Amino acid sequence: MRVRATIDGQTVWQTREVSALSGGGAGGQGSLTVHIGLGDAAQAELIEVYWPSGYTQSLTNQAADQYLTIVEDDGGLVSGYAYLDANQNCQRDAGEPGLPGRVMEVLPGPYYVTTNDSGYYALSLPLGSYTVHQVAEPGWQQSCPAAGSYSLTASAQGQQLLGNDFGSQALCQGPELSVSLGFTAFRRGQENSGSYTIHNRGPEAASPLSLHLDLGAAGFLSGASLPWDAVTVLPDGGRRYSWDLPSLPAFGQLTIQLTDSIAANAAEGASLDILATATTSGPACATTQATASFSAEVTGSVDPNDMLVYPAGIGPGHVIQPSDTLYYRIRFQNLGNAPAARVEIVDTLPATLDLSTLRFIGKSHPGVESVSEDGVLRWVFAPIYLPDSLSDEAGSHGFVDFAILPQAGLPAGTRIAHQAWISFDYQAAIATPPVFRTLGLRNGEVPVEAEVWVSPQPVETTGLVSVRIPGTPAVDLPLEQVDLYALDGRYLQS
């Protein structure tokens, strides 16, 4: 990069190379920060950045005495709104709200992006010609644009393609509730953070609104951003936390930030189950009640930047069925000594996962998620101002959730493995430990029905295990391998 400024009456050009090893200032090793001295100049008249892609980006008349974050312009930025077209005039009028959570597909690619809480979406694209359309949403009918989609051409670097709005009408005029849950690691003896989010995706308010959160016996809430109205003890020793609210407006969202504590004597590896329920007594589009559940193991010390996947699967190979939906959670934590203004998560899905079945489920902070044509998932939280763990340990955590199915027709034994990369404020990305699952039986195959005999019971030191297949002659053959599991599915030994 190079910078032009008038210093002591002279036009001066200064050049810097920016790399992971050339940053200036204290602790410059590994930094992407450079410092430019401007003397008595009040501004940098021109900043030119020469990106590795070959693109030259220019900024003019930038004031002195400031830090600038410069990100490479994309080929084209397509953006717009999804909104309620109440009067069917194909334009967003005052009082017509944006529709959150709508999915836009861009072809060729495909590329995907979802609208934020205001109904806004934006997606960066390489140079080329594209068609943008809104993925159909149950209970809604798209009314605009008349052609059903937009045809666009990104012909120049940094071009902005604005105003690609989609109007829709609700087929039902009642509220439509949905619930999502998210938690960081359940660490025994420590406080952990989570969130309980309720959406009303319908065009009318949900009134009144009753919320319940059932927490297993190993845990309890120590705080909430919205204080609960009541807490009761459940028959299994768990607790139910209740909130009674007058209403949740149309297209509204309520997120309750939670702080939970796990008992110090909770068994490591034990399962902690959480159930959330939102109920309205008024007429609703789909149902008057929405639920969400969450289950995870109680842990000791954990890597704060990791990826989890459920179901856990059976045995050391984490064997699952081809029809199992895989639920992924990527967790992150700011372990620095200052708040992080920006967090980005990138997860490249393996070809063994079916991209067409992808569902974004939830996230801990407001942000934008997108999917590229080659299955690269990206979440960007900016600005997020995520506290550092030294000043606010509980607030330094975050997460994203998504669900997806394996590709159909994969053979038994196929391994589904991947990992995510997390970066804070453009620093070098942190890789999560890889996770994997193994496909079990092919669709259509039937397991052998057999009787397993163990004696004596209970086994103290030595036992005999035999397998008998009904209807077949008895044959004295050694078993090649016996895998032992606990009643809750945990692998013990072979």
C-alpha positions in Angstrom: 0.0 0.0 0.0 1.1 3.6 -0.4 -0.1 6.9 1.1 0.1 10.5 -0.3 0.1 13.5 1.9 1.3 17.1 1.9 3.9 17.3 4.7 5.9 20.5 5.4 4.6 21.9 2.1 5.9 18.9 0.1 3.9 16.1 -1.6 5.2 13.0 0.0 4.5 9.3 -1.0 5.0 6.6 1.7 5.0 2.9 0.9 4.4 0.0 3.2 4.2 -3.8 2.7 1.5 -5.4 4.8 1.9 -9.0 5.7 1.7 -11.2 8.8 5.3 -10.4 9.6 5.6 -6.8 8.6 3.1 -4.9 10.9 4.5 -1.9 12.6 4.4 -0.8 16.2 4.9 -2.7 19.5 4.2 -6.3 19.1 4.1 -5.9 15.3 5.1 -9.5 14.6 2.1 -11.3 13.2 0.0 -8.1 13.1 -1.7 -6.7 10.0 -1.5 -3.1 11.4 0.8 -0.5 9.9 1.5 3.0 11.1 1.9 6.0 8.7 3.5 9.2 10.0 1.9 12.3 8.5 3.9 15.1 10.2 1.9 18.3 10.1 -0.6 17.0 7.5 -4.2 17.1 8.6 -5.2 14.3 6.2 -3.9 11.6 3.9 -5.0 12.8 0.4 -4.9 9.4 -1.1 -4.4 5.8 0.2 -3.9 3.1 -2.4 -4.1 -0.5 -1.5 -2.8 -3.1 -3.9 -4.5 -6.4 -3.0 -3.0 -9.8 -3.9 -6.0 -10.4 -6.2 -4.7 -7.6 -8.5 -7.4 -5.1 -7.5 -6.3 -1.6 -6.5 -8.5 0.1 -3.9 -8.4 3.9 -3.3 -9.5 6.0 -0.3 -9.3 9.8 -0.5 -9.1 12.6 2.1 -8.8 10.4 5.2 -8.3 12.4 8.4 -5.0 12.0 10.4 -4.9 10.6 13.9 -7.2 7.6 13.4 -7.1 3.9 12.8 -8.7 2.6 9.6 -9.9 -0.9 8.9 -9.7 -1.6 5.2 -11.4 -4.6 3.6 -11.0 -5.5 0.0 -14.0 -4.5 -2.1 -15.9 -7.3 -3.7 -16.8 -7.7 -7.3 -20.3 -6.6 -6.7 -22.5 -6.1 -3.6 -26.2 -7.1 -4.1 -28.6 -6.0 -1.5 -32.2 -5.4 -0.7 -35.1 -6.0 1.7 -37.8 -8.6 2.2 -40.9 -6.8 3.4 -44.6 -7.1 4.1 -46.4 -5.7 1.0 -49.6 -5.0 2.8 -51.2 -2.8 0.1 -49.8 -4.9 -2.8 -48.3 -1.9 -4.6 -44.9 -3.4 -5.0 -43.0 -0.8 -3.0 -42.1 -0.6 0.6 -44.2 2.1 2.2 -44.0 3.6 5.7 -45.3 1.1 8.3 -44.6 -2.0 6.2 -42.1 -4.0 8.3 -39.1 -6.0 7.0 -39.3 -9.8 7.2 -36.4 -11.4 9.1 -35.1 -14.9 8.3 -36.0 -14.9 4.6 -33.5 -16.8 2.4 -32.3 -15.4 -0.9 -30.8 -17.7 -3.6 -28.4 -16.3 -6.2 -27.8 -18.3 -9.4 -25.5 -19.5 -10.9 -23.7 -20.7 -7.8 -25.8 -21.2 -5.8 -25.1 -18.5 -3.2 -27.5 -18.1 -0.2 -28.0 -15.2 2.3 -30.7 -14.6 4.9 -32.3 -11.4 5.9 -31.5 -9.8 9.3 -33.9 -8.6 11.9 -34.8 -5.6 9.7 -35.4 -7.7 6.6 -32.2 -6.5 5.0 -29.8 -8.7 3.1 -26.4 -8.1 1.4 -24.2 -10.5 -0.4 -20.8 -10.0 -2.1 -20.4 -11.7 -5.5 -17.6 -12.2 -8.0 -17.9 -10.3 -11.3 -20.6 -11.9 -13.6 -24.3 -12.1 -14.3 -26.8 -13.5 -11.8 -30.4 -14.1 -11.0 -31.6 -13.4 -7.4 -34.8 -14.9 -6.1 -36.5 -15.4 -2.7 -36.9 -19.0 -1.5 -40.5 -19.7 -0.9 -41.6 -19.4 2.8 -44.5 -21.6 4.0 -47.6 -19.4 4.9 -46.5 -16.6 2.6 -47.0 -15.6 -1.0 -44.5 -13.4 -2.9 -46.1 -10.5 -4.7 -43.1 -8.5 -5.9 -41.2 -8.1 -8.2 -43.6 -8.9 -11.0 -41.0 -11.1 -12.7 -40.4 -13.1 -9.5 -36.7 -12.4 -9.5 -34.0 -9.9 -10.4 -31.4 -10.3 -13.2 -28.1 -8.5 -12.3 -24.6 -8.0 -13.7 -21.7 -7.2 -11.5 -19.3 -5.6 -14.1 -16.9 -3.6 -11.9 -15.0 -4.1 -8.6 -16.8 -2.5 -5.8 -20.1 -2.0 -7.7 -23.2 -1.8 -5.6 -26.4 -3.4 -6.9 -29.1 -1.9 -4.6 -32.8 -2.1 -4.2 -33.5 -5.7 -5.0 -36.5 -5.9 -2.8 -39.0 -8.7 -2.4 -42.6 -8.0 -1.2 -44.8 -10.7 0.2 -48.2 -11.2 1.7 -49.2 -13.4 4.7 -51.7 -16.2 4.0 -52.6 -16.2 7.7 -53.2 -13.1 9.8 -52.3 -14.6 13.2 -49.1 -14.8 15.1 -46.5 -17.5 14.3 -44.2 -18.5 17.1 -40.8 -20.2 16.9 -38.2 -20.8 19.7 -34.4 -21.4 19.6 -31.9 -22.2 22.3 -28.2 -21.8 22.5 -25.6 -22.4 25.2 -21.9 -22.5 25.5 -20.1 -25.5 27.2 -21.8 -26.9 30.3 -18.7 -26.7 32.6 -19.2 -28.2 36.0 -18.7 -25.9 38.9 -18.7 -22.8 36.7 -21.1 -20.2 35.2 -21.9 -20.5 31.5 -23.8 -18.3 29.1 -26.8 -19.1 26.9 -29.7 -17.5 25.1 -33.4 -18.2 24.8 -34.9 -16.5 21.6 -38.5 -16.3 20.7 -39.6 -15.1 17.2 -43.1 -14.1 16.1 -42.9 -14.4 12.3 -46.6 -13.7 11.9 -48.3 -10.4 11.0 -50.1 -10.0 14.3 -48.9 -9.8 17.9 -48.8 -12.9 20.1 -50.8 -11.8 23.1 -50.5 -12.8 25.9 -47.2 -14.7 25.8 -46.1 -17.4 28.4 -42.6 -18.7 28.4 -41.1 -21.7 30.2 -37.6 -23.0 30.5 -37.0 -26.5 32.0 -33.5 -27.1 33.1 -32.2 -30.5 34.2 -31.3 -31.3 37.8 -27.5 -30.8 37.3 -28.0 -27.1 36.4 -29.8 -24.0 37.5 -30.0 -20.4 36.3 -28.1 -17.8 38.2 -29.2 -14.8 36.1 -31.2 -13.6 33.2 -31.4 -10.4 31.2 -35.2 -10.5 31.8 -35.9 -11.6 35.3 -38.2 -14.7 35.5 -41.5 -14.4 37.3 -41.5 -17.8 38.9 -39.5 -20.9 39.4 -40.8 -24.3 40.4 -39.1 -27.7 41.1 -39.9 -30.5 38.7 -40.5 -34.1 39.7 -37.0 -35.1 38.3 -35.3 -32.5 40.5 -34.9 -30.0 37.7 -36.3 -26.5 37.7 -38.9 -24.7 35.5 -38.4 -20.9 35.0 -41.4 -19.0 33.9 -42.0 -15.6 32.3 -45.5 -14.0 31.7 -45.4 -11.2 29.1 -48.3 -9.1 27.7 -47.3 -9.6 24.1 -44.7 -10.1 21.4 -45.3 -7.8 18.4 -45.7 -8.9 14.8 -42.4 -9.9 13.3 -40.9 -9.3 16.7 -38.1 -11.1 18.5 -37.2 -11.4 22.1 -33.8 -12.8 23.3 -33.3 -13.5 26.9 -29.6 -13.8 27.8 -29.1 -16.5 30.4 -26.3 -17.4 32.9 -26.4 -21.0 34.1 -24.4 -22.7 36.7 -23.6 -26.4 36.8 -23.2 -28.2 40.1 -19.6 -28.9 41.0 -20.5 -32.5 41.8 -22.2 -33.1 38.5 -20.7 -36.2 36.7 -18.5 -35.4 33.8 -20.1 -36.8 30.7 -23.6 -36.7 32.2 -26.3 -35.3 29.9 -28.1 -32.0 30.7 -31.4 -31.5 29.0 -33.1 -28.2 28.5 -36.7 -27.6 27.1 -38.0 -24.2 26.1 -41.7 -23.5 25.4 -43.5 -20.4 24.2 -47.3 -20.3 24.3 -49.9 -17.7 23.2 -53.6 -18.0 23.9 -54.7 -16.1 20.8 -55.4 -17.5 17.4 -52.2 -18.6 15.6 -51.2 -19.4 12.1 -49.7 -22.8 12.8 -49.8 -23.6 16.5 -50.3 -21.7 19.8 -47.2 -23.4 21.2 -43.6 -23.5 20.0 -40.9 -25.6 21.6 -37.1 -26.1 21.3 -34.9 -28.6 23.2 -31.1 -28.7 23.8 -29.0 -31.4 25.2 -25.2 -31.5 25.9 -22.7 -33.2 28.1 -21.4 -31.8 31.3 -17.7 -31.1 30.8 -14.6 -30.2 32.7 -12.0 -27.8 31.0 -12.7 -27.3 27.3 -11.3 -25.6 24.3 -13.4 -22.4 24.1 -13.3 -22.3 20.3 -14.7 -25.6 19.1 -17.3 -27.4 17.1 -19.9 -29.8 18.5 -22.2 -32.2 16.5 -25.2 -34.2 17.6 -26.2 -37.0 17.6 -23.1 -38.3 19.4 -23.2 -41.6 17.5 -22.3 -45.0 18.7 -18.8 -46.1 19.7 -15.4 -44.6 18.9 -16.4 -44.2 15.3 -19.5 -42.1 16.3 -21.7 -44.3 14.0 -25.0 -42.7 12.9 -27.8 -43.6 10.5 -27.9 -42.1 6.9 -31.3 -40.5 7.8 -30.0 -38.7 10.9 -30.0 -34.9 10.8 -26.7 -33.6 12.0 -26.9 -30.6 14.4 -23.7 -28.5 14.5 -22.7 -25.9 17.0 -19.6 -23.7 16.6 -18.5 -22.0 19.9 -16.1 -19.1 20.2 -14.6 -17.0 23.0 -12.5 -13.8 23.1 -9.4 -14.8 25.1 -7.6 -11.5 24.3 -7.3 -8.5 26.6 -9.7 -6.1 24.8 -13.1 -6.3 23.2 -13.3 -7.8 19.7 -15.1 -5.5 17.3 -15.5 -8.2 14.6 -15.8 -12.0 14.6 -15.9 -14.1 11.5 -16.5 -17.9 11.3 -15.9 -19.9 8.1 -16.9 -23.6 7.8 -16.3 -25.4 4.5 -18.8 -28.2 4.4 -17.5 -31.6 3.0 -19.1 -33.1 -0.1 -20.6 -35.8 2.1 -23.2 -33.3 3.4 -26.3 -32.3 1.3 -26.1 -28.5 1.0 -29.8 -28.3 -0.1 -30.9 -29.5 3.4 -28.9 -26.8 5.3 -30.8 -24.8 7.9 -29.4 -22.0 10.0 -30.9 -22.4 13.4 -29.5 -19.7 15.7 -26.7 -17.5 16.8 -25.7 -15.8 20.0 -25.3 -12.3 18.6 -26.8 -10.3 15.7 -24.9 -11.0 12.5 -25.1 -12.1 8.9 -24.7 -15.7 7.5 -24.2 -16.7 3.9 -23.4 -19.8 1.8 -21.2 -19.9 -1.3 -21.7 -22.2 -4.3 -19.0 -24.5 -3.1 -20.5 -25.0 0.4 -18.5 -22.4 2.4 -20.6 -21.2 5.3 -19.7 -17.8 6.7 -20.9 -15.8 9.7 -19.9 -12.2 10.2 -20.6 -10.4 13.4 -19.6 -6.7 12.9 -19.8 -4.7 15.1 -20.0 -7.2 17.9 -17.8 -5.7 20.6 -17.4 -9.1 22.3 -15.9 -8.6 25.7 -12.6 -10.2 26.6 -12.5 -13.1 29.1 -10.5 -11.1 31.6 -13.1 -8.3 32.0 -16.3 -10.4 31.4 -15.8 -14.1 31.3 -19.5 -15.0 30.9 -20.0 -12.4 28.2 -16.9 -13.4 26.2 -18.6 -16.4 24.6 -20.7 -16.8 21.5 -22.0 -19.6 19.2 -23.7 -20.4 15.9 -26.0 -23.4 15.2 -27.0 -25.1 11.9 -28.5 -28.4 10.8 -27.9 -30.5 7.7 -28.4 -34.1 6.3 -25.8 -36.4 4.9 -25.8 -36.9 1.1 -28.2 -39.7 0.0 -26.7 -43.0 -1.2 -23.4 -42.9 0.6 -22.0 -46.3 1.5 -21.7 -47.5 5.1 -18.4 -46.5 6.6 -18.4 -43.1 5.0 -16.7 -40.6 7.3 -18.2 -37.1 7.5 -15.5 -34.8 8.9 -14.8 -31.1 9.0 -13.8 -28.2 11.1 -14.4 -24.4 11.3 -12.1 -21.4 11.4 -12.7 -18.4 13.7 -11.0 -15.0 13.4 -11.2 -12.0 15.8 -10.6 -8.5 14.3 -8.8 -9.9 11.2 -6.2 -11.7 13.2 -5.0 -15.1 12.1 -7.9 -17.6 12.2 -8.2 -20.2 14.9 -9.0 -23.7 13.8 -11.5 -25.7 15.8 -10.6 -29.3 16.5 -12.1 -31.5 13.7 -15.3 -33.5 14.4 -16.5 -36.5 12.5 -19.4 -39.0 12.2 -19.4 -42.3 10.4 -22.4 -43.6 8.4 -23.7 -46.9 9.5 -26.1 -49.2 7.6 -27.1 -48.2 4.1 -30.8 -47.3 3.6 -32.7 -50.5 2.9 -30.3 -52.8 4.7 -31.7 -54.8 7.7 -29.5 -55.6 10.7 -29.3 -59.2 11.8 -31.7 -60.0 14.7 -29.7 -61.8 17.4 -29.8 -62.6 21.1 -26.9 -61.5 23.3 -26.3 -63.6 26.4 -24.1 -62.4 29.2 -23.3 -64.5 32.3 -23.0 -64.3 35.2 -25.0 -61.2 36.0 -23.8 -59.0 37.4 -20.3 -59.5 36.2 -17.6 -59.0 38.9 -14.3 -59.7 37.1 -14.9 -62.2 34.3 -17.9 -62.9 32.2 -19.1 -64.9 29.2 -20.7 -63.2 26.2 -22.4 -65.3 23.5 -24.5 -64.4 20.5 -27.4 -66.6 19.3 -29.2 -66.1 16.0 -32.6 -67.6 16.2 -33.4 -70.2 13.5 -29.7 -71.0 12.7 -27.7 -74.0 14.0 -25.5 -73.5 17.0 -21.8 -73.1 15.9 -18.9 -72.5 18.3 -17.1 -69.6 16.8 -15.1 -66.8 18.5 -16.5 -63.3 18.4 -14.2 -61.0 16.5 -15.0 -58.0 18.6 -17.4 -57.0 21.4 -18.1 -53.3 22.0 -19.5 -52.3 25.4 -21.8 -49.3 25.9 -23.5 -47.7 28.8 -27.3 -47.6 28.9 -27.2 -43.9 27.8 -25.2 -44.9 24.6 -21.7 -43.9 25.8 -18.9 -46.1 24.6 -17.0 -47.9 27.4 -14.6 -50.3 25.8 -14.0 -53.1 23.3 
